[in-house]
Amino acid sequence: MNPVEIIQGDGPIVLGMPHVGTFVPDEIRAHLNPRGQMLTDTDWHIERLYDGLLPGVSVVRATFHRYVIDANRPPSGESLYPGRNTTGLVPLTDFDGQPLWDTEPDAAEIDRRRAAFHTPYHRALQAELERVRARHGVAILYDCHSIRSHIPFLFEGKLPDFNVGTAHGTTCAPQIEAAVHDVVKAAEGYSSVLNGRFTGGWTTRHYGRPTEGFHAIQMELAQDTHLASEAPPFAYAPDRAARLRPHLAEILARLADLAPSLRAGA
């Protein structure tokens, strides 16, 4: 299976989807324990949630599961959040801190997965961002994520519905951060935070280079905004999604409108 799927649009926005894939090769699945084989920490139905919200967007989607290797972690394996509970390049535990593997991968196996999955995903994402910037003079990466709203191992209490991450304003122009934050703050019936528990993963931090025309922002959605349940079978809730999608569409539309003003020399 191809580790990455690409939809090329004609607009200035690229949607990154590193955690929607559920493919696990048989030889890797055999080493997961029964808990790991449930693939609980998937960004369930994110591709469906964002589908059709804005014409012309590009999409770069990982097809492999994050338990194979996490495309939103540094290839070096260093922690995104030093001193805090998190998961690594190849997660050894799930988001509840429970072991995933009967046989944990060794360094050689991690190297093999990095070459087979992590590198191709980011090669494709880099190429798409460069193609979009060449066309528009700017590329805006909107990295799409979701997570259960209650995970005591990772954070206290209930996670806000919208979690916007820009590595504290370093990965995009301030206009982008402000536009996204304004939409989520005004979304009636939803809660939001800017650079809270999730400040942007490796993807956002790596590609967000505003002075070079690459802007990146991460959106981490609480899964109860669009799932019927945050437990198996993680069913999509069309009614909840229908209420959420207009806010996401407004975010993407505002970013597209901003893009011409962010071109080099504009």
Wavefront OBJ file of the C-alpha trace (Angstrom):
o trace
v 0.000 0.000 0.000
v 1.166 3.508 -0.803
v 2.051 5.207 2.526
v 0.612 8.536 1.403
v -2.309 9.752 -0.697
v -2.274 13.184 -2.318
v -5.069 15.310 -3.716
v -3.703 18.303 -5.580
v -5.860 21.399 -5.502
v -5.402 24.775 -7.158
v -5.662 26.880 -3.994
v -3.111 28.102 -1.429
v -4.079 25.710 1.405
v -2.725 22.224 2.090
v -4.524 20.000 4.584
v -2.128 17.650 6.369
v -3.625 14.455 7.783
v -0.879 12.406 9.456
v -3.070 10.361 11.813
v -6.126 9.244 9.829
v -4.554 6.085 8.387
v -5.431 2.640 9.723
v -3.120 0.454 7.622
v -0.816 -1.798 9.647
v 1.278 -4.332 7.715
v 0.662 -7.911 8.828
v 4.236 -8.362 10.006
v 3.857 -5.345 12.305
v 0.317 -6.140 13.466
v 1.542 -9.543 14.646
v 3.682 -7.815 17.300
v 0.904 -5.573 18.650
v -0.956 -6.791 21.704
v -4.797 -6.959 21.606
v -5.042 -3.407 22.955
v -2.671 -2.133 20.267
v -4.625 -3.899 17.537
v -7.687 -1.783 18.419
v -5.896 1.275 16.934
v -7.679 3.471 19.470
v -5.561 6.591 18.983
v -6.660 7.206 15.399
v -7.919 10.601 14.188
v -11.245 8.973 13.379
v -13.221 10.355 10.398
v -11.165 13.534 10.056
v -10.975 13.140 6.277
v -14.802 12.912 6.134
v -15.199 15.890 8.448
v -13.122 18.186 6.211
v -14.269 16.812 2.879
v -15.729 19.450 0.574
v -15.393 22.379 2.979
v -13.426 24.551 0.540
v -12.872 24.059 -3.179
v -9.278 23.882 -4.325
v -7.586 22.646 -1.148
v -4.807 20.107 -1.423
v -4.744 17.091 0.899
v -1.758 15.012 1.971
v -2.956 11.978 3.929
v -0.963 9.221 5.611
v -2.501 5.794 5.032
v -0.475 4.006 7.747
v -1.437 4.031 11.408
v 0.487 6.103 13.935
v 1.360 2.903 15.852
v 3.434 1.856 12.839
v 5.282 5.162 13.086
v 4.005 8.607 13.968
v 4.260 11.025 11.048
v 3.807 13.967 13.419
v 6.908 13.210 15.498
v 10.510 14.256 14.778
v 12.381 11.568 12.826
v 15.094 11.790 15.489
v 12.617 10.596 18.116
v 13.064 13.554 20.472
v 10.071 14.500 22.602
v 7.712 17.227 21.429
v 6.780 18.035 25.019
v 9.793 17.412 27.288
v 8.804 16.625 30.850
v 5.192 15.801 29.962
v 3.464 12.525 29.160
v 3.324 12.001 25.422
v 3.964 9.292 22.831
v 7.035 8.844 20.680
v 8.080 8.260 17.092
v 6.950 4.650 17.397
v 4.567 4.714 20.354
v 5.232 2.081 23.010
v 2.094 3.026 24.940
v -1.262 4.419 23.954
v -2.707 7.732 25.129
v -3.766 6.070 28.376
v -0.198 5.000 29.130
v -0.958 1.319 28.457
v 1.518 -0.908 26.553
v 0.800 -1.533 22.871
v 3.260 -4.270 21.968
v 3.881 -7.940 22.703
v 7.285 -7.376 21.087
v 8.533 -3.796 20.998
v 10.372 -2.682 17.838
v 14.151 -2.381 18.106
v 16.285 0.415 16.646
v 16.754 -1.374 13.325
v 13.001 -1.890 12.938
v 12.311 1.753 13.736
v 14.858 2.770 11.095
v 13.101 0.523 8.576
v 9.711 2.062 9.349
v 11.129 5.567 9.180
v 12.374 4.897 5.654
v 9.241 3.066 4.509
v 6.561 5.336 5.973
v 7.671 8.527 7.737
v 10.074 9.720 5.024
v 7.686 9.185 2.067
v 4.888 11.034 3.857
v 7.038 14.061 4.537
v 8.644 13.974 1.109
v 5.138 14.187 -0.375
v 4.055 16.935 2.009
v 7.160 19.002 1.309
v 6.681 18.618 -2.439
v 3.038 19.679 -2.257
v 3.841 22.730 -0.154
v 6.550 23.750 -2.604
v 4.190 23.265 -5.545
v 1.525 25.421 -3.892
v 3.999 28.142 -2.942
v 5.350 28.235 -6.493
v 1.811 28.777 -7.770
v 0.593 31.293 -5.177
v 3.727 32.806 -3.671
v 2.622 31.353 -0.332
v 1.516 27.995 1.085
v -0.617 27.564 4.195
v -0.418 24.178 5.889
v -3.451 23.447 8.044
v -2.649 20.270 9.982
v -5.808 18.343 10.859
v -5.981 16.398 14.124
v -8.409 15.054 16.692
v -8.180 13.417 20.093
v -10.457 12.103 22.829
v -11.699 14.877 25.063
v -10.788 13.075 28.316
v -7.317 11.498 28.611
v -5.972 11.842 32.172
v -2.573 10.458 31.143
v -2.053 13.454 28.841
v -4.033 16.320 30.375
v -6.322 17.166 33.277
v -10.056 17.589 32.905
v -11.826 17.993 29.581
v -9.969 19.223 26.543
v -11.405 22.310 24.805
v -13.261 21.625 21.574
v -10.868 23.650 19.393
v -7.146 23.492 20.208
v -5.162 25.801 17.937
v -1.383 25.414 17.830
v 1.210 27.725 16.292
v 4.207 26.992 18.560
v 3.401 30.248 20.335
v 3.106 32.298 17.187
v 6.296 31.160 15.450
v 4.913 28.961 12.660
v 2.655 31.380 10.795
v 1.932 35.029 10.213
v 0.027 36.677 13.062
v -2.901 37.291 10.702
v -3.343 33.541 10.278
v -3.255 32.848 13.992
v -5.685 35.699 14.649
v -8.111 34.630 11.923
v -8.353 31.054 13.175
v -8.543 32.088 16.806
v -11.266 34.632 16.074
v -13.449 32.013 14.397
v -13.155 29.455 17.178
v -13.669 32.037 19.943
v -16.891 33.147 18.278
v -18.213 29.611 17.667
v -21.299 29.459 19.858
v -21.502 26.444 22.136
v -17.852 25.477 21.699
v -14.768 26.007 23.839
v -11.339 26.876 22.471
v -7.732 27.556 23.401
v -4.688 28.923 21.580
v -1.365 27.196 22.284
v -2.690 25.296 25.261
v -1.861 21.633 25.873
v -1.201 21.193 22.142
v 0.991 23.866 20.605
v 1.570 22.116 17.288
v 3.366 18.892 16.511
v 6.534 18.318 14.548
v 4.745 18.915 11.240
v 3.635 22.399 12.229
v 6.983 23.310 13.771
v 9.046 21.878 10.912
v 7.168 23.390 7.970
v 6.096 26.667 9.524
v 8.647 29.119 8.118
v 6.706 32.342 7.555
v 9.670 34.333 6.239
v 10.009 31.776 3.425
v 6.314 31.825 2.520
v 5.390 28.616 4.372
v 2.809 29.092 7.117
v 1.614 26.243 9.341
v -1.080 25.913 11.975
v -2.451 22.862 13.790
v -6.070 22.239 14.697
v -6.658 19.566 17.337
v -10.375 18.883 17.704
v -11.932 17.145 20.686
v -13.495 14.040 19.178
v -16.829 14.486 20.903
v -17.437 17.402 18.527
v -18.003 14.966 15.649
v -18.113 11.377 16.976
v -21.117 9.636 18.459
v -18.797 8.094 21.034
v -15.101 8.376 21.845
v -15.021 4.605 22.426
v -15.199 1.743 19.901
v -16.557 1.703 17.278
v -15.818 5.464 17.129
v -18.834 6.113 14.924
v -19.195 9.373 13.023
v -22.054 11.565 14.272
v -23.522 13.358 11.225
v -25.586 15.728 13.368
v -22.608 16.833 15.455
v -20.430 17.097 12.356
v -23.053 19.184 10.558
v -22.945 21.684 13.410
v -19.147 21.785 13.442
v -18.380 21.867 9.715
v -19.514 25.465 9.046
v -16.973 26.729 11.572
v -14.212 24.706 9.937
v -15.315 25.942 6.518
v -15.167 29.526 7.759
v -11.621 28.988 9.020
v -10.436 27.637 5.681
v -12.215 30.380 3.736
v -10.580 33.071 5.855
v -7.160 31.532 5.330
v -7.705 31.405 1.578
v -8.752 35.053 1.600
v -5.630 35.987 3.562
v -3.200 34.186 1.287
v -2.744 36.909 -1.377
v -1.679 39.430 1.269
v 0.970 37.023 2.565
v 2.802 36.578 -0.719
v 6.415 37.685 -0.725
v 6.506 41.348 -1.698
v 2.744 41.784 -1.298
l 1 2 3 4 5 6 7 8 9 10 11 12 13 14 15 16 17 18 19 20 21 22 23 24 25 26 27 28 29 30 31 32 33 34 35 36 37 38 39 40 41 42 43 44 45 46 47 48 49 50 51 52 53 54 55 56 57 58 59 60 61 62 63 64 65 66 67 68 69 70 71 72 73 74 75 76 77 78 79 80 81 82 83 84 85 86 87 88 89 90 91 92 93 94 95 96 97 98 99 100 101 102 103 104 105 106 107 108 109 110 111 112 113 114 115 116 117 118 119 120 121 122 123 124 125 126 127 128 129 130 131 132 133 134 135 136 137 138 139 140 141 142 143 144 145 146 147 148 149 150 151 152 153 154 155 156 157 158 159 160 161 162 163 164 165 166 167 168 169 170 171 172 173 174 175 176 177 178 179 180 181 182 183 184 185 186 187 188 189 190 191 192 193 194 195 196 197 198 199 200 201 202 203 204 205 206 207 208 209 210 211 212 213 214 215 216 217 218 219 220 221 222 223 224 225 226 227 228 229 230 231 232 233 234 235 236 237 238 239 240 241 242 243 244 245 246 247 248 249 250 251 252 253 254 255 256 257 258 259 260 261 262 263 264 265 266
